[in-house]
Amino acid sequence: MSQRQPLTILFADVSGSTKLFETLGDESARRIVSGVLQALAEITRHHGGKLIKTIGDEVMCTFPGALNGLLAATDMQKRVSSDPAFIRDNLAIRIGLHHGETLVEETDVYGDAVNTAARMASLAKREQIVTTASTVTGVTNTGPLRTRSLGTARVSGKLQPIEIVDVMWQDDISNVTTVQRVVKLVEAQQRKARLLLRYRGQAIELDELAPSYSIGREASNNLMVDAEWVSRTHATIEYKRGYWVLGDRSTNGTWVRLGEAEELRLHRDEIQLRSRSGTISLGQETGLNPDYVLQFQCIEA
């Protein structure tokens, strides 16, 4: 039986695991990453939370209240950043969370709060905690928690961008850049960063307030690339903090060429499209099947 209840949803993703798999091999790397995930599960239980599922190198957890989730997130970051074994392997985590109404069904949760938390996780960088301003505002006793505004972000299913914040978990924040208060929505709408994608006669234009744009073999993606070497949901493109960011979620990886630079392989990681133009090839090198290659152009107007 399903029921609705307010919960804090937290996603924590291991950063640095791709290189670990490449250098140590699958078995050794999986054992090390599992150690990180076990540590995150322990902290989740300590703060009254529940581990819902493990998705590759990511955990999804729920907490009864926003404060539980926020404190758990800070403890997760402190644990991973101070563990000698994790430091040795250059591992870190990025966390996104949100408190809101959820639909609870047996051992899983669904709904807008889950989608919003996942979006926060996608915005977070290595060693960062990103959450919605509403999650922090709803906490009456924040204690030692400190936050800074990160402006606004688009979330799928919401008409307007929402305000997001960075949770400052470090004991020493003297080296952290101060971010000014959120930009007014009217001002944000005046910015004109755009991305132009070309694929097999199609021309797609994204602006910086567009939601995450998905590419893959399934028809449910924003752009379908129907090829056997392409994953069902292969990659995403979104605008984050001044840059267009390509994220690979695939089995075979994504080949990217920025300008005239050498083509590189991206696998379960992200890259900023810093060049004004370039190419994206899903699942294989560009030269193997040129007809399936995407061209991109970054436009600032």
Sequence and secondary structure as in RCSB ss.txt:
>XXXX:A:sequence
MSQRQPLTILFADVSGSTKLFETLGDESARRIVSGVLQALAEITRHHGGKLIKTIGDEVMCTFPGALNGLLAATD
MQKRVSSDPAFIRDNLAIRIGLHHGETLVEETDVYGDAVNTAARMASLAKREQIVTTASTVTGVTNTGPLRTRSL
GTARVSGKLQPIEIVDVMWQDDISNVTTVQRVVKLVEAQQRKARLLLRYRGQAIELDELAPSYSIGREASNNLMV
DAEWVSRTHATIEYKRGYWVLGDRSTNGTWVRLGEAEELRLHRDEIQLRSRSGTISLGQETGLNPDYVLQFQCIE
A
>XXXX:A:secstr
 EEEEEEEEEEEEEESHHHHHHHH HHHHHHHHHHHHHHHHHHHHHTT EEEEEETTEEEEEESSHHHHHHHHHH
HHHHHHH HHHHHTT EEEEEEEEEEEEEETTEEESHHHHHHHHHHHH  TTEEEEEHHHHHT S  TT EEEEE
EEE  TT SS EEEEEEE  S  TTS    S   HHHHHH  EEEEEEETTEEEEEETTS  EEEESSTTSSEE 
  TTS TT EEEEEETTEEEEEE  SS EEEEETTS  EEE SSEEE  SSEEEEEESS GGG GGG EEEEEEE
 
